[in-house]
Amino acid sequence: MKTFLFLVLALPLGLSACGGGGAGGAPVFPVVPEAALFVPRVDHRYFPIEPGRTWVYEGEYLGRPAWEDVRTLPEQRLILGVPCTGVEERTFVDGILSEQTTEWFAQDRAGNVWKFGEEAFDLTSGVPVLAVDSWVAGVSGGTSWRAFAADPRAGDRFAGYRPDGIDVLVVTAILAMATVPAGVFGDCLELTENPDDPEDTDIILYGSRVGRLSERTSTGYMELVSTSAP
């Protein structure tokens, strides 16, 4: 995900605010709530990540077979005083573990989900190396940002911190259909990451009470094969 340069407008949005600007406007950085305004769970309709939940995906990376093993970690991590839930993702290409990433999320009382960090390790010859785009809120300028509004609306546009710039997220549909090996899903949320960069545009579909269903990027795709709830 490459760097984007925008004139960013920081708006004092309340906890109940859900939207950004229109799809053609500048990205919006909502004000992060105080630590006391977060709850110790993440049960967003499109992003349920209670401990013990798992997901398995299959797809391709640069034309090679790939799959992902994803799980919610059993123990939370305190970041800036906020109890954050970790989602661990292991990516295999040609049957070999190539990357392991843990992302940290927390949900506020209004139901918005915030991202508090992303720590990725690339594996070369079995040796893990921390990726340069890893970050944690409160460390070296890292800031948490809203990944899912409590009530997503088509056209919502948000921006999120990265060490080398920002990510842009646009809600492109809220009633999308998805057909993946795990089944057929309606009423899906479609997010487009970095829509202005053809080399780094991701289109992601999320199913209600399921989570991520599919993801298509410039290098390949992933589709949900199975999931289990605790």
C-alpha positions in Angstrom: 0.0 0.0 0.0 1.8 3.1 -1.3 2.0 6.6 0.0 -0.9 9.1 -0.7 -0.4 12.8 -0.3 -3.5 14.7 0.6 -4.5 17.9 2.3 -6.0 16.3 5.4 -8.9 17.9 7.3 -9.2 16.8 10.9 -12.8 17.1 12.0 -14.0 16.9 15.6 -16.4 14.1 15.0 -18.3 12.7 18.0 -18.6 9.1 18.9 -21.8 8.8 17.0 -20.4 10.1 13.8 -20.1 7.5 11.1 -19.3 9.1 7.8 -16.4 10.7 6.0 -16.7 13.0 3.0 -18.0 11.9 -0.4 -15.9 9.6 -2.5 -14.3 12.5 -4.3 -13.4 14.6 -1.2 -10.4 14.7 1.0 -9.8 11.9 3.4 -11.1 12.4 7.0 -9.3 11.6 10.2 -11.9 11.4 13.0 -10.8 12.3 16.5 -9.9 9.2 18.5 -12.1 8.7 21.6 -10.5 8.6 25.1 -9.4 5.2 26.3 -12.3 5.1 28.8 -14.8 5.3 25.9 -13.7 1.9 24.4 -15.3 -1.4 25.2 -13.4 -4.8 25.8 -14.8 -6.5 22.7 -15.1 -6.1 18.9 -18.4 -7.4 17.6 -19.0 -5.1 14.7 -21.6 -6.5 12.2 -19.0 -6.8 9.4 -16.0 -7.4 11.6 -16.8 -9.8 14.4 -13.5 -10.9 15.9 -14.3 -12.5 19.2 -11.4 -14.6 20.6 -11.4 -18.1 19.2 -12.9 -17.3 15.8 -11.0 -18.6 12.7 -11.0 -18.1 8.9 -9.3 -20.0 6.1 -8.8 -18.5 2.6 -7.5 -19.8 -0.7 -6.4 -17.9 -3.7 -3.4 -16.8 -5.8 -0.4 -14.6 -5.4 1.5 -13.6 -8.6 -0.1 -16.6 -10.3 1.0 -19.1 -7.6 -1.3 -20.9 -5.3 -1.7 -19.3 -1.9 -3.8 -19.6 1.2 -4.3 -17.8 4.5 -4.9 -19.1 8.0 -6.5 -16.3 10.2 -7.4 -16.4 13.8 -8.4 -14.0 16.6 -5.8 -14.2 19.4 -7.0 -15.3 22.8 -5.3 -12.5 24.8 -5.7 -8.8 24.3 -3.0 -6.2 24.3 -3.1 -2.8 26.0 -2.2 0.0 23.6 -2.5 3.6 24.8 -4.6 2.3 27.7 -7.1 0.6 25.3 -7.7 -3.2 25.4 -7.0 -4.2 21.8 -8.0 -7.5 20.1 -5.4 -9.1 17.8 -6.0 -10.8 14.5 -3.2 -13.0 13.4 -2.8 -13.9 9.7 -0.4 -16.4 8.2 0.1 -16.3 4.5 1.4 -19.4 2.6 2.6 -19.2 -1.0 3.4 -22.6 -2.8 2.9 -24.2 0.6 5.6 -22.1 2.3 4.9 -19.6 5.1 5.9 -16.2 3.6 4.4 -13.7 5.9 2.9 -13.5 9.4 0.9 -10.4 10.4 -0.9 -9.3 13.6 -3.3 -6.4 13.4 -4.8 -4.8 16.6 -8.3 -3.4 16.8 -10.6 -1.9 19.4 -14.3 -0.8 19.4 -15.7 2.3 21.0 -19.0 2.6 22.8 -20.8 3.8 19.6 -19.7 0.7 17.7 -16.9 2.2 15.6 -13.9 -0.1 15.1 -10.4 1.5 15.4 -7.1 0.1 14.2 -4.3 0.4 16.7 -1.4 -1.3 14.9 -0.1 -3.7 12.4 3.0 -5.8 12.9 4.1 -7.9 9.9 7.0 -10.3 9.6 8.3 -11.3 6.1 10.0 -14.7 6.1 13.0 -15.3 3.9 14.6 -18.7 4.1 12.6 -19.2 7.3 14.0 -16.1 9.0 11.3 -13.6 10.2 12.1 -9.9 9.4 9.9 -7.1 10.7 8.4 -5.3 7.7 9.2 -1.6 7.4 5.5 -0.7 7.2 4.8 -2.2 10.7 3.5 0.2 13.3 1.8 0.6 16.7 -0.2 3.5 17.9 1.8 5.7 20.3 5.1 4.5 19.0 7.3 6.7 16.6 4.3 8.9 15.6 1.9 6.0 15.0 -1.8 7.0 15.5 -4.9 4.8 15.7 -7.6 5.3 13.0 -11.1 4.2 12.3 -11.3 1.1 10.1 -15.1 0.5 10.3 -17.8 3.0 11.0 -20.6 1.8 13.3 -23.1 2.4 10.5 -21.3 2.3 7.1 -22.7 4.3 4.2 -21.8 4.1 0.6 -19.5 7.0 -0.2 -17.9 7.2 3.2 -14.2 8.0 2.9 -11.6 7.6 5.6 -7.9 7.8 6.0 -5.5 5.8 8.1 -1.9 6.1 9.4 1.0 4.2 7.8 4.7 4.8 8.5 5.2 6.1 5.0 2.0 8.0 4.5 -1.7 7.2 4.7 -4.2 4.6 3.5 -7.5 5.7 2.0 -10.6 3.6 2.6 -13.8 4.1 0.6 -17.1 2.4 1.2 -18.2 1.5 -2.4 -21.3 -0.6 -1.6 -23.3 -1.8 1.4 -25.6 -4.3 -0.4 -23.1 -6.2 -2.5 -23.3 -9.9 -3.3 -20.4 -12.3 -2.8 -19.9 -15.9 -4.1 -16.9 -17.6 -2.5 -16.1 -21.3 -1.7 -17.7 -20.8 1.7 -21.1 -19.9 0.2 -23.2 -17.1 -1.3 -23.6 -14.0 0.8 -25.8 -11.0 0.4 -26.0 -7.7 2.2 -22.2 -7.4 2.0 -20.0 -4.4 2.7 -17.5 -3.5 0.0 -14.5 -1.5 0.8 -11.9 -0.2 -1.6 -8.5 0.6 -0.3 -6.4 3.3 -2.1 -8.7 3.6 -5.1 -6.5 6.3 -6.7 -3.5 4.0 -7.0 -4.0 1.3 -9.6 -0.9 -0.5 -8.4 -2.1 -0.7 -4.8 -5.9 -0.9 -5.0 -7.6 -3.6 -2.9 -11.3 -4.5 -3.1 -12.5 -6.2 0.0 -15.9 -7.7 0.7 -17.2 -8.3 4.2 -20.2 -10.5 5.1 -22.6 -9.7 7.9 -21.7 -11.6 11.1 -18.9 -13.4 9.1 -16.1 -10.9 8.4 -13.8 -10.8 5.4 -15.2 -12.8 2.5 -12.8 -11.9 -0.3 -10.0 -9.6 -1.3 -8.7 -8.7 -4.7 -5.4 -6.9 -5.3 -3.1 -6.1 -8.1 -1.1 -9.3 -7.2 -3.9 -11.8 -6.7 -6.9 -12.7 -4.7 -8.2 -14.5 -1.6 -11.6 -16.1 -1.0 -13.1 -17.5 2.2 -13.2 -21.3 2.3 -14.3 -21.9 5.9 -14.8 -20.1 9.2 -15.6 -21.2 12.7 -17.0 -19.3 15.7 -16.0 -20.1 19.3 
